[in-house]
Amino acid sequence: MKIIITGSLGNISRPLATTLISKGQKVTVISSNPEKSAEITQLGAEAAIGSVSDENFLIDTFKGADLVYLMVPPDFSVNDFRAYIKSIGQHYANAVKAAGVNKVVLLSSIGAHLAHGTGPIAGLHDVEQIFSGLENLDVLTLRPGFFYNNFYANIDLIKHMGIIGSNYEADQSIVLVDPKDIAAAAAEKIAEGFNGRSILYIASDKRKLKEVASAIGTAIGKADLPWVAFDDTQAYDGMVGAGLPSEIAKNYVEMGNAISSGILWEDFEAKNITPKGKIKLEDFAAQFALAYNS
Ligand SMILES: NC(=O)c1ccc[n+]([C@@H]2O[C@H](COP(=O)([O-])OP(=O)(O)OC[C@H]3O[C@@H](n4cnc5c(N)ncnc54)[C@H](OP(=O)(O)O)[C@@H]3O)[C@@H](O)[C@H]2O)c1
């Protein structure tokens, strides 16, 4: 099969490309950075250099593909995060139709069943809606949980304040996922083949935030590291103070409210899904310690 992968050599796309290549698939990886060409080629893939906001580039790249993996790369420079995410989804949909692609793996998120109140995930809801309106297309929609690697953003907070936290409580449960487990699940479905429309929730672990603090704390030699729940203003100020633009911080505060209330997980919970990913919280904590100490 000829497979196009968006997301360059990112968290999911690199292991996905590597696995697909090892199974004999012909893979093209899209990157916006010409300097990534050599590394992509070394993996055994073809490099397509251009932007996912350039529809003509997408059409040219998608032509002749049996399947495309579509993800919306974060862009923190935009004025309206939700509108940006939707616009990339629309470019993808237009390019898929124009290039005559029949199979899509669409990276969405847990919580994308909701139209509002979830920050950036509402943008992924919009993208899901765009694809649900397309005919004669097989779409596997991935709805992963909260990426473990989001916790890397807490390294400075731990180092300077001796705490980890956000605008949700220590007793709140969170559905966690490792991007490598997402790549493995996507590669498995691609190998099996899929038809029609389906949604795949992907999770590696489900734990309380206080357990996250404890696992990370133990791994870095601070076993009593507390999870501290901030109010929305503190969380917003902290993110802006750490360099995030206001629009992005507002979106993450809203997503934090959806984590706090539990609405983000309600559809996942209703379907009684057990986390199947191999990489558990303690495995991630060991990786976190390497980054923390480096
Ligand atoms: N974080 C979470 O908890 C969470 C939860 C659910 C879903 N998600 C979804 O997962 C996505 C992130 O996936 P990921 O972690 O695998 O990605 P990632 O590691 O952030 O990689 C994305 C890559 O896309 C490339 N890129 C950026 N802008 C581009 C452009 N305009 N055109 C072409 N390529 C561009 C960049 O590589 P180059 O510099 O090489 O171009 C970047 O490294 C999020 O955007 C969100 O949609 C996230």
PDBQT file of the ligand as one rigid body, heavy atoms in Angstrom, charges set to zero:
ROOT
HETATM    1  N1  LIG A 301      -1.587  16.290  23.542  1.00  0.00    +0.000 N 
HETATM    2  C1  LIG A 301      -2.657  15.567  23.784  1.00  0.00    +0.000 C 
HETATM    3  O1  LIG A 301      -2.953  15.206  24.935  1.00  0.00    +0.000 OA
HETATM    4  C2  LIG A 301      -3.551  15.152  22.637  1.00  0.00    +0.000 A 
HETATM    5  C3  LIG A 301      -4.669  14.374  22.918  1.00  0.00    +0.000 A 
HETATM    6  C4  LIG A 301      -5.467  13.954  21.861  1.00  0.00    +0.000 A 
HETATM    7  C5  LIG A 301      -5.147  14.305  20.558  1.00  0.00    +0.000 A 
HETATM    8  N2  LIG A 301      -4.055  15.083  20.318  1.00  0.00    +0.000 N 
HETATM    9  C6  LIG A 301      -3.724  15.423  18.911  1.00  0.00    +0.000 C 
HETATM   10  O2  LIG A 301      -2.385  15.030  18.672  1.00  0.00    +0.000 OA
HETATM   11  C7  LIG A 301      -1.746  16.048  17.927  1.00  0.00    +0.000 C 
HETATM   12  C8  LIG A 301      -0.254  15.965  18.128  1.00  0.00    +0.000 C 
HETATM   13  O3  LIG A 301       0.238  14.755  17.578  1.00  0.00    +0.000 OA
HETATM   14  P1  LIG A 301       1.783  14.412  17.723  1.00  0.00    +0.000 P 
HETATM   15  O4  LIG A 301       2.153  14.606  19.160  1.00  0.00    +0.000 OA
HETATM   16  O5  LIG A 301       2.056  13.099  17.077  1.00  0.00    +0.000 OA
HETATM   17  O6  LIG A 301       2.429  15.563  16.847  1.00  0.00    +0.000 OA
HETATM   18  P2  LIG A 301       3.750  16.408  17.120  1.00  0.00    +0.000 P 
HETATM   19  O7  LIG A 301       4.794  15.549  17.769  1.00  0.00    +0.000 OA
HETATM   20  O8  LIG A 301       3.335  17.689  17.747  1.00  0.00    +0.000 OA
HETATM   21  O9  LIG A 301       4.281  16.636  15.638  1.00  0.00    +0.000 OA
HETATM   22  C9  LIG A 301       3.642  17.408  14.702  1.00  0.00    +0.000 C 
HETATM   23  C10 LIG A 301       4.647  17.717  13.597  1.00  0.00    +0.000 C 
HETATM   24  O10 LIG A 301       3.933  18.300  12.501  1.00  0.00    +0.000 OA
HETATM   25  C11 LIG A 301       4.847  19.082  11.765  1.00  0.00    +0.000 C 
HETATM   26  N3  LIG A 301       4.170  20.323  11.342  1.00  0.00    +0.000 N 
HETATM   27  C12 LIG A 301       3.905  21.430  12.101  1.00  0.00    +0.000 A 
HETATM   28  N4  LIG A 301       3.287  22.348  11.372  1.00  0.00    +0.000 NA
HETATM   29  C13 LIG A 301       3.172  21.841  10.111  1.00  0.00    +0.000 A 
HETATM   30  C14 LIG A 301       2.636  22.338   8.899  1.00  0.00    +0.000 A 
HETATM   31  N5  LIG A 301       2.062  23.536   8.819  1.00  0.00    +0.000 N 
HETATM   32  N6  LIG A 301       2.697  21.550   7.798  1.00  0.00    +0.000 NA
HETATM   33  C15 LIG A 301       3.276  20.328   7.846  1.00  0.00    +0.000 A 
HETATM   34  N7  LIG A 301       3.774  19.777   8.979  1.00  0.00    +0.000 NA
HETATM   35  C16 LIG A 301       3.734  20.547  10.100  1.00  0.00    +0.000 A 
HETATM   36  C17 LIG A 301       6.044  19.420  12.664  1.00  0.00    +0.000 C 
HETATM   37  O11 LIG A 301       7.203  18.783  12.120  1.00  0.00    +0.000 OA
HETATM   38  P3  LIG A 301       8.100  19.570  11.020  1.00  0.00    +0.000 P 
HETATM   39  O12 LIG A 301       8.781  20.687  11.733  1.00  0.00    +0.000 OA
HETATM   40  O13 LIG A 301       9.037  18.531  10.512  1.00  0.00    +0.000 OA
HETATM   41  O14 LIG A 301       7.156  20.057   9.964  1.00  0.00    +0.000 OA
HETATM   42  C18 LIG A 301       5.670  18.753  13.994  1.00  0.00    +0.000 C 
HETATM   43  O15 LIG A 301       6.770  18.147  14.605  1.00  0.00    +0.000 OA
HETATM   44  C19 LIG A 301      -2.377  17.339  18.417  1.00  0.00    +0.000 C 
HETATM   45  O16 LIG A 301      -2.221  18.383  17.484  1.00  0.00    +0.000 OA
HETATM   46  C20 LIG A 301      -3.816  16.923  18.617  1.00  0.00    +0.000 C 
HETATM   47  O17 LIG A 301      -4.517  17.088  17.406  1.00  0.00    +0.000 OA
HETATM   48  C21 LIG A 301      -3.243  15.507  21.315  1.00  0.00    +0.000 A 
ENDROOT
TORSDOF 0
